[in-house]
Amino acid sequence: MFSQRRADQVQTASVGVIWGRLKLKRLRLGLKENFRPAQIAVKLAGNPVSNVSSRVSAQELTIDIEFPEELVLTTGNDLAVELR
């Protein structure tokens, strides 16, 4: 399950699992035109994920978010991303 919200200076996204599990090492999100995030906050099951790296592609209007270790999402342990 994926959801995304875009506002002028904030973009949020969440990834959840209804059944089973999902392994993630990288997440690519589309960006609103002319939006270049300066801060990225990532949480898994409400706990901050540290040492996250990112790369913005202005040409493709995307951001790649890479996690230091593979994340495993399970039912009830959603991934939340906030870009500012």
Biopython code that builds the backbone (N, CA, C, O; Angstrom):
import numpy as np
from Bio.PDB.StructureBuilder import StructureBuilder

atoms = [
    (1, "MET", "N", (0.845, -1.151, 0.000)),
    (1, "MET", "CA", (0.000, 0.000, 0.000)),
    (1, "MET", "C", (0.907, 1.235, 0.000)),
    (1, "MET", "O", (1.859, 1.306, 0.777)),
    (2, "PHE", "N", (0.614, 2.196, -0.860)),
    (2, "PHE", "CA", (1.419, 3.404, -0.983)),
    (2, "PHE", "C", (0.504, 4.606, -0.991)),
    (2, "PHE", "O", (-0.546, 4.591, -1.633)),
    (3, "SER", "N", (0.905, 5.660, -0.272)),
    (3, "SER", "CA", (0.175, 6.924, -0.348)),
    (3, "SER", "C", (1.183, 8.060, -0.367)),
    (3, "SER", "O", (2.285, 7.943, 0.169)),
    (4, "GLN", "N", (0.788, 9.160, -0.992)),
    (4, "GLN", "CA", (1.677, 10.313, -1.110)),
    (4, "GLN", "C", (0.833, 11.583, -1.092)),
    (4, "GLN", "O", (-0.245, 11.636, -1.684)),
    (5, "ARG", "N", (1.338, 12.601, -0.405)),
    (5, "ARG", "CA", (0.686, 13.914, -0.374)),
    (5, "ARG", "C", (1.729, 14.969, -0.679)),
    (5, "ARG", "O", (2.864, 14.912, -0.205)),
    (6, "ARG", "N", (1.313, 15.928, -1.480)),
    (6, "ARG", "CA", (2.215, 17.020, -1.859)),
    (6, "ARG", "C", (1.578, 18.353, -1.504)),
    (6, "ARG", "O", (0.408, 18.594, -1.800)),
    (7, "ALA", "N", (2.357, 19.213, -0.869)),
    (7, "ALA", "CA", (1.961, 20.581, -0.585)),
    (7, "ALA", "C", (3.077, 21.473, -1.124)),
    (7, "ALA", "O", (4.016, 20.978, -1.748)),
    (8, "ASP", "N", (2.985, 22.768, -0.893)),
    (8, "ASP", "CA", (3.986, 23.683, -1.445)),
    (8, "ASP", "C", (5.408, 23.359, -0.986)),
    (8, "ASP", "O", (6.311, 23.254, -1.817)),
    (9, "GLN", "N", (5.617, 23.200, 0.305)),
    (9, "GLN", "CA", (6.969, 23.006, 0.832)),
    (9, "GLN", "C", (7.150, 21.694, 1.576)),
    (9, "GLN", "O", (8.196, 21.476, 2.187)),
    (10, "VAL", "N", (6.162, 20.822, 1.541)),
    (10, "VAL", "CA", (6.238, 19.542, 2.249)),
    (10, "VAL", "C", (5.654, 18.452, 1.367)),
    (10, "VAL", "O", (4.638, 18.639, 0.698)),
    (11, "GLN", "N", (6.323, 17.313, 1.385)),
    (11, "GLN", "CA", (5.806, 16.144, 0.676)),
    (11, "GLN", "C", (5.948, 14.960, 1.614)),
    (11, "GLN", "O", (7.006, 14.760, 2.211)),
    (12, "THR", "N", (4.883, 14.171, 1.747)),
    (12, "THR", "CA", (4.942, 12.983, 2.586)),
    (12, "THR", "C", (4.579, 11.763, 1.760)),
    (12, "THR", "O", (3.819, 11.849, 0.795)),
    (13, "ALA", "N", (5.131, 10.634, 2.151)),
    (13, "ALA", "CA", (4.817, 9.368, 1.500)),
    (13, "ALA", "C", (4.836, 8.283, 2.558)),
    (13, "ALA", "O", (5.589, 8.360, 3.529)),
    (14, "SER", "N", (4.005, 7.274, 2.366)),
    (14, "SER", "CA", (4.037, 6.134, 3.271)),
    (14, "SER", "C", (3.879, 4.850, 2.470)),
    (14, "SER", "O", (3.185, 4.797, 1.455)),
    (15, "VAL", "N", (4.550, 3.823, 2.966)),
    (15, "VAL", "CA", (4.485, 2.495, 2.371)),
    (15, "VAL", "C", (4.097, 1.544, 3.481)),
    (15, "VAL", "O", (4.729, 1.530, 4.538)),
    (16, "GLY", "N", (3.066, 0.751, 3.254)),
    (16, "GLY", "CA", (2.613, -0.206, 4.247)),
    (16, "GLY", "C", (2.395, -1.564, 3.616)),
    (16, "GLY", "O", (2.255, -1.693, 2.400)),
    (17, "VAL", "N", (2.369, -2.566, 4.464)),
    (17, "VAL", "CA", (2.176, -3.943, 4.014)),
    (17, "VAL", "C", (0.889, -4.467, 4.640)),
    (17, "VAL", "O", (0.706, -4.370, 5.853)),
    (18, "ILE", "N", (0.014, -5.008, 3.838)),
    (18, "ILE", "CA", (-1.237, -5.567, 4.338)),
    (18, "ILE", "C", (-1.045, -7.030, 4.724)),
    (18, "ILE", "O", (-1.632, -7.515, 5.691)),
    (19, "TRP", "N", (-0.220, -7.716, 3.957)),
    (19, "TRP", "CA", (0.028, -9.127, 4.227)),
    (19, "TRP", "C", (1.456, -9.456, 3.809)),
    (19, "TRP", "O", (1.919, -8.978, 2.773)),
    (20, "GLY", "N", (2.147, -10.248, 4.582)),
    (20, "GLY", "CA", (3.508, -10.667, 4.248)),
    (20, "GLY", "C", (4.535, -9.648, 4.685)),
    (20, "GLY", "O", (4.394, -8.995, 5.719)),
    (21, "ARG", "N", (5.575, -9.525, 3.873)),
    (21, "ARG", "CA", (6.634, -8.566, 4.187)),
    (21, "ARG", "C", (7.242, -8.026, 2.905)),
    (21, "ARG", "O", (7.163, -8.647, 1.846)),
    (22, "LEU", "N", (7.853, -6.851, 3.029)),
    (22, "LEU", "CA", (8.463, -6.172, 1.893)),
    (22, "LEU", "C", (9.852, -5.716, 2.300)),
    (22, "LEU", "O", (10.016, -5.036, 3.313)),
    (23, "LYS", "N", (10.850, -6.086, 1.515)),
    (23, "LYS", "CA", (12.226, -5.650, 1.769)),
    (23, "LYS", "C", (12.535, -4.457, 0.879)),
    (23, "LYS", "O", (12.288, -4.487, -0.327)),
    (24, "LEU", "N", (13.084, -3.396, 1.490)),
    (24, "LEU", "CA", (13.424, -2.186, 0.753)),
    (24, "LEU", "C", (14.866, -1.779, 1.035)),
    (24, "LEU", "O", (15.296, -1.750, 2.189)),
    (25, "LYS", "N", (15.593, -1.473, 0.000)),
    (25, "LYS", "CA", (16.931, -0.900, 0.125)),
    (25, "LYS", "C", (16.928, 0.534, -0.402)),
    (25, "LYS", "O", (17.711, 1.377, 0.037)),
    (26, "ARG", "N", (16.026, 0.792, -1.359)),
    (26, "ARG", "CA", (15.940, 2.115, -1.979)),
    (26, "ARG", "C", (14.475, 2.405, -2.321)),
    (26, "ARG", "O", (13.698, 1.504, -2.636)),
    (27, "LEU", "N", (14.129, 3.686, -2.248)),
    (27, "LEU", "CA", (12.780, 4.128, -2.584)),
    (27, "LEU", "C", (12.899, 5.340, -3.494)),
    (27, "LEU", "O", (13.613, 6.290, -3.173)),
    (28, "ARG", "N", (12.215, 5.316, -4.614)),
    (28, "ARG", "CA", (12.206, 6.459, -5.539)),
    (28, "ARG", "C", (10.823, 7.097, -5.500)),
    (28, "ARG", "O", (9.802, 6.427, -5.658)),
    (29, "LEU", "N", (10.818, 8.420, -5.284)),
    (29, "LEU", "CA", (9.579, 9.179, -5.241)),
    (29, "LEU", "C", (9.590, 10.263, -6.305)),
    (29, "LEU", "O", (10.633, 10.848, -6.599)),
    (30, "GLY", "N", (8.438, 10.522, -6.874)),
    (30, "GLY", "CA", (8.291, 11.646, -7.792)),
    (30, "GLY", "C", (8.186, 12.930, -6.984)),
    (30, "GLY", "O", (7.626, 12.934, -5.888)),
    (31, "LEU", "N", (8.720, 14.011, -7.519)),
    (31, "LEU", "CA", (8.685, 15.314, -6.848)),
    (31, "LEU", "C", (7.827, 16.289, -7.630)),
    (31, "LEU", "O", (7.718, 16.215, -8.854)),
    (32, "LYS", "N", (7.225, 17.196, -6.896)),
    (32, "LYS", "CA", (6.477, 18.287, -7.519)),
    (32, "LYS", "C", (7.471, 19.188, -8.246)),
    (32, "LYS", "O", (8.588, 19.388, -7.769)),
    (33, "GLU", "N", (7.082, 19.720, -9.372)),
    (33, "GLU", "CA", (7.973, 20.587, -10.140)),
    (33, "GLU", "C", (8.459, 21.751, -9.278)),
    (33, "GLU", "O", (7.679, 22.351, -8.539)),
    (34, "ASN", "N", (9.745, 22.062, -9.377)),
    (34, "ASN", "CA", (10.418, 23.135, -8.629)),
    (34, "ASN", "C", (10.527, 22.877, -7.129)),
    (34, "ASN", "O", (10.830, 23.805, -6.380)),
    (35, "PHE", "N", (10.291, 21.659, -6.669)),
    (35, "PHE", "CA", (10.445, 21.327, -5.252)),
    (35, "PHE", "C", (11.763, 20.590, -5.062)),
    (35, "PHE", "O", (11.979, 19.523, -5.636)),
    (36, "ARG", "N", (12.636, 21.168, -4.253)),
    (36, "ARG", "CA", (13.928, 20.548, -3.941)),
    (36, "ARG", "C", (14.034, 20.427, -2.432)),
    (36, "ARG", "O", (14.351, 21.413, -1.767)),
    (37, "PRO", "N", (13.782, 19.257, -1.868)),
    (37, "PRO", "CA", (13.789, 19.106, -0.420)),
    (37, "PRO", "C", (15.170, 19.325, 0.188)),
    (37, "PRO", "O", (16.181, 18.873, -0.350)),
    (38, "ALA", "N", (15.194, 20.027, 1.318)),
    (38, "ALA", "CA", (16.434, 20.267, 2.057)),
    (38, "ALA", "C", (16.562, 19.302, 3.230)),
    (38, "ALA", "O", (17.668, 19.050, 3.708)),
    (39, "GLN", "N", (15.441, 18.761, 3.696)),
    (39, "GLN", "CA", (15.445, 17.838, 4.829)),
    (39, "GLN", "C", (14.643, 16.595, 4.480)),
    (39, "GLN", "O", (13.624, 16.665, 3.793)),
    (40, "ILE", "N", (15.123, 15.453, 4.968)),
    (40, "ILE", "CA", (14.427, 14.192, 4.779)),
    (40, "ILE", "C", (14.328, 13.514, 6.134)),
    (40, "ILE", "O", (15.334, 13.333, 6.819)),
    (41, "ALA", "N", (13.113, 13.140, 6.521)),
    (41, "ALA", "CA", (12.899, 12.386, 7.752)),
    (41, "ALA", "C", (12.232, 11.068, 7.380)),
    (41, "ALA", "O", (11.203, 11.053, 6.705)),
    (42, "VAL", "N", (12.826, 9.963, 7.825)),
    (42, "VAL", "CA", (12.291, 8.639, 7.525)),
    (42, "VAL", "C", (12.049, 7.908, 8.837)),
    (42, "VAL", "O", (12.898, 7.908, 9.729)),
    (43, "LYS", "N", (10.873, 7.282, 8.943)),
    (43, "LYS", "CA", (10.546, 6.504, 10.139)),
    (43, "LYS", "C", (9.996, 5.148, 9.718)),
    (43, "LYS", "O", (9.222, 5.041, 8.766)),
    (44, "LEU", "N", (10.404, 4.130, 10.435)),
    (44, "LEU", "CA", (9.879, 2.776, 10.253)),
    (44, "LEU", "C", (9.190, 2.392, 11.555)),
    (44, "LEU", "O", (9.826, 2.350, 12.608)),
    (45, "ALA", "N", (7.911, 2.118, 11.487)),
    (45, "ALA", "CA", (7.110, 1.790, 12.672)),
    (45, "ALA", "C", (7.231, 2.880, 13.732)),
    (45, "ALA", "O", (7.243, 2.591, 14.929)),
    (46, "GLY", "N", (7.322, 4.139, 13.287)),
    (46, "GLY", "CA", (7.410, 5.262, 14.202)),
    (46, "GLY", "C", (8.794, 5.577, 14.721)),
    (46, "GLY", "O", (8.980, 6.583, 15.407)),
    (47, "ASN", "N", (9.780, 4.735, 14.408)),
    (47, "ASN", "CA", (11.159, 4.937, 14.860)),
    (47, "ASN", "C", (12.002, 5.527, 13.745)),
    (47, "ASN", "O", (11.945, 5.061, 12.607)),
    (48, "PRO", "N", (12.792, 6.561, 14.066)),
    (48, "PRO", "CA", (13.625, 7.191, 13.030)),
    (48, "PRO", "C", (14.628, 6.210, 12.411)),
    (48, "PRO", "O", (15.213, 5.371, 13.096)),
    (49, "VAL", "N", (14.801, 6.344, 11.104)),
    (49, "VAL", "CA", (15.830, 5.591, 10.378)),
    (49, "VAL", "C", (16.959, 6.580, 10.112)),
    (49, "VAL", "O", (16.749, 7.601, 9.456)),
    (50, "SER", "N", (18.147, 6.285, 10.615)),
    (50, "SER", "CA", (19.265, 7.217, 10.460)),
    (50, "SER", "C", (20.175, 6.807, 9.309)),
    (50, "SER", "O", (20.063, 5.713, 8.757)),
    (51, "ASN", "N", (21.075, 7.717, 8.968)),
    (51, "ASN", "CA", (22.075, 7.509, 7.912)),
    (51, "ASN", "C", (21.451, 7.225, 6.551)),
    (51, "ASN", "O", (21.971, 6.430, 5.768)),
    (52, "VAL", "N", (20.331, 7.886, 6.282)),
    (52, "VAL", "CA", (19.656, 7.756, 4.993)),
    (52, "VAL", "C", (20.344, 8.694, 4.006)),
    (52, "VAL", "O", (20.623, 9.847, 4.335)),
    (53, "SER", "N", (20.616, 8.211, 2.811)),
    (53, "SER", "CA", (21.201, 9.079, 1.788)),
    (53, "SER", "C", (20.159, 9.313, 0.696)),
    (53, "SER", "O", (19.239, 8.516, 0.511)),
    (54, "SER", "N", (20.324, 10.419, -0.017)),
    (54, "SER", "CA", (19.363, 10.741, -1.067)),
    (54, "SER", "C", (20.054, 11.413, -2.239)),
    (54, "SER", "O", (21.133, 11.991, -2.116)),
    (55, "ARG", "N", (19.385, 11.314, -3.383)),
    (55, "ARG", "CA", (19.882, 11.961, -4.600)),
    (55, "ARG", "C", (18.671, 12.455, -5.381)),
    (55, "ARG", "O", (17.776, 11.681, -5.721)),
    (56, "VAL", "N", (18.659, 13.750, -5.657)),
    (56, "VAL", "CA", (17.570, 14.366, -6.408)),
    (56, "VAL", "C", (17.956, 14.442, -7.874)),
    (56, "VAL", "O", (19.073, 14.836, -8.210)),
    (57, "SER", "N", (17.034, 14.066, -8.742)),
    (57, "SER", "CA", (17.205, 14.229, -10.178)),
    (57, "SER", "C", (16.226, 15.294, -10.640)),
    (57, "SER", "O", (15.040, 15.019, -10.827)),
    (58, "ALA", "N", (16.727, 16.519, -10.824)),
    (58, "ALA", "CA", (15.871, 17.620, -11.260)),
    (58, "ALA", "C", (15.310, 17.345, -12.651)),
    (58, "ALA", "O", (14.186, 17.738, -12.963)),
    (59, "GLN", "N", (16.087, 16.679, -13.470)),
    (59, "GLN", "CA", (15.672, 16.387, -14.830)),
    (59, "GLN", "C", (14.470, 15.430, -14.848)),
    (59, "GLN", "O", (13.538, 15.607, -15.632)),
    (60, "GLU", "N", (14.507, 14.423, -13.979)),
    (60, "GLU", "CA", (13.432, 13.432, -13.934)),
    (60, "GLU", "C", (12.374, 13.758, -12.885)),
    (60, "GLU", "O", (11.361, 13.065, -12.797)),
    (61, "LEU", "N", (12.597, 14.814, -12.082)),
    (61, "LEU", "CA", (11.698, 15.192, -10.997)),
    (61, "LEU", "C", (11.482, 14.036, -10.026)),
    (61, "LEU", "O", (10.349, 13.717, -9.666)),
    (62, "THR", "N", (12.588, 13.409, -9.603)),
    (62, "THR", "CA", (12.527, 12.300, -8.662)),
    (62, "THR", "C", (13.567, 12.476, -7.565)),
    (62, "THR", "O", (14.516, 13.250, -7.698)),
    (63, "ILE", "N", (13.365, 11.741, -6.483)),
    (63, "ILE", "CA", (14.361, 11.631, -5.427)),
    (63, "ILE", "C", (14.532, 10.150, -5.112)),
    (63, "ILE", "O", (13.550, 9.435, -4.911)),
    (64, "ASP", "N", (15.773, 9.697, -5.069)),
    (64, "ASP", "CA", (16.095, 8.337, -4.659)),
    (64, "ASP", "C", (16.549, 8.388, -3.215)),
    (64, "ASP", "O", (17.481, 9.119, -2.878)),
    (65, "ILE", "N", (15.901, 7.622, -2.366)),
    (65, "ILE", "CA", (16.249, 7.545, -0.957)),
    (65, "ILE", "C", (16.816, 6.162, -0.714)),
    (65, "ILE", "O", (16.144, 5.158, -0.947)),
    (66, "GLU", "N", (18.056, 6.110, -0.246)),
    (66, "GLU", "CA", (18.722, 4.827, -0.017)),
    (66, "GLU", "C", (18.945, 4.627, 1.469)),
    (66, "GLU", "O", (19.392, 5.534, 2.172)),
    (67, "PHE", "N", (18.629, 3.431, 1.940)),
    (67, "PHE", "CA", (18.744, 3.104, 3.349)),
    (67, "PHE", "C", (20.075, 2.406, 3.608)),
    (67, "PHE", "O", (20.549, 1.649, 2.761)),
    (68, "PRO", "N", (20.688, 2.652, 4.779)),
    (68, "PRO", "CA", (21.996, 2.057, 5.063)),
    (68, "PRO", "C", (21.941, 0.533, 5.115)),
    (68, "PRO", "O", (22.907, -0.144, 4.765)),
    (69, "GLU", "N", (20.813, 0.005, 5.551)),
    (69, "GLU", "CA", (20.592, -1.439, 5.587)),
    (69, "GLU", "C", (19.214, -1.717, 5.000)),
    (69, "GLU", "O", (18.338, -0.852, 5.020)),
    (70, "GLU", "N", (19.032, -2.890, 4.494)),
    (70, "GLU", "CA", (17.743, -3.275, 3.946)),
    (70, "GLU", "C", (16.677, -3.194, 5.045)),
    (70, "GLU", "O", (16.855, -3.749, 6.130)),
    (71, "LEU", "N", (15.578, -2.505, 4.760)),
    (71, "LEU", "CA", (14.470, -2.417, 5.701)),
    (71, "LEU", "C", (13.467, -3.518, 5.385)),
    (71, "LEU", "O", (13.240, -3.850, 4.222)),
    (72, "VAL", "N", (12.876, -4.074, 6.420)),
    (72, "VAL", "CA", (11.847, -5.095, 6.235)),
    (72, "VAL", "C", (10.552, -4.555, 6.815)),
    (72, "VAL", "O", (10.439, -4.345, 8.022)),
    (73, "LEU", "N", (9.584, -4.334, 5.949)),
    (73, "LEU", "CA", (8.278, -3.862, 6.364)),
    (73, "LEU", "C", (7.358, -5.053, 6.529)),
    (73, "LEU", "O", (7.326, -5.952, 5.689)),
    (74, "THR", "N", (6.613, -5.051, 7.616)),
    (74, "THR", "CA", (5.624, -6.086, 7.871)),
    (74, "THR", "C", (4.308, -5.404, 8.219)),
    (74, "THR", "O", (4.259, -4.181, 8.349)),
    (75, "THR", "N", (3.263, -6.167, 8.367)),
    (75, "THR", "CA", (1.955, -5.608, 8.697)),
    (75, "THR", "C", (2.047, -4.761, 9.966)),
    (75, "THR", "O", (2.511, -5.230, 11.005)),
    (76, "GLY", "N", (1.602, -3.521, 9.870)),
    (76, "GLY", "CA", (1.617, -2.624, 11.019)),
    (76, "GLY", "C", (2.904, -1.854, 11.209)),
    (76, "GLY", "O", (2.958, -0.959, 12.052)),
    (77, "ASN", "N", (3.937, -2.166, 10.460)),
    (77, "ASN", "CA", (5.233, -1.470, 10.540)),
    (77, "ASN", "C", (5.451, -0.659, 9.280)),
    (77, "ASN", "O", (6.275, -1.015, 8.438)),
    (78, "ASP", "N", (4.713, 0.432, 9.151)),
    (78, "ASP", "CA", (4.756, 1.263, 7.949)),
    (78, "ASP", "C", (6.019, 2.113, 7.887)),
    (78, "ASP", "O", (6.618, 2.451, 8.908)),
    (79, "LEU", "N", (6.398, 2.440, 6.681)),
    (79, "LEU", "CA", (7.516, 3.356, 6.416)),
    (79, "LEU", "C", (6.912, 4.712, 6.097)),
    (79, "LEU", "O", (6.026, 4.821, 5.250)),
    (80, "ALA", "N", (7.393, 5.749, 6.779)),
    (80, "ALA", "CA", (6.908, 7.118, 6.545)),
    (80, "ALA", "C", (8.085, 7.995, 6.155)),
    (80, "ALA", "O", (9.142, 7.951, 6.786)),
    (81, "VAL", "N", (7.894, 8.797, 5.102)),
    (81, "VAL", "CA", (8.925, 9.700, 4.609)),
    (81, "VAL", "C", (8.340, 11.107, 4.565)),
    (81, "VAL", "O", (7.239, 11.325, 4.061)),
    (82, "GLU", "N", (9.104, 12.056, 5.105)),
    (82, "GLU", "CA", (8.694, 13.460, 5.030)),
    (82, "GLU", "C", (9.828, 14.252, 4.403)),
    (82, "GLU", "O", (10.967, 14.196, 4.868)),
    (83, "LEU", "N", (9.517, 14.978, 3.362)),
    (83, "LEU", "CA", (10.479, 15.816, 2.660)),
    (83, "LEU", "C", (10.091, 17.271, 2.884)),
    (83, "LEU", "O", (8.931, 17.647, 2.713)),
    (84, "ARG", "N", (11.067, 18.087, 3.268)),
    (84, "ARG", "CA", (10.835, 19.530, 3.472)),
    (84, "ARG", "C", (11.887, 20.315, 2.751)),
    (84, "ARG", "O", (11.877, 21.545, 2.792)),
]
sb = StructureBuilder()
sb.init_structure("model")
sb.init_model(0)
sb.init_chain("A")
sb.init_seg("    ")
for serial, (resi, resn, name, xyz) in enumerate(atoms, 1):
    if name == "N":
        sb.init_residue(resn, " ", resi, " ")
    sb.init_atom(name, np.array(xyz, "f"), 0.0, 1.0, " ", f" {name:<3s}", serial, name[0])
structure = sb.get_structure()
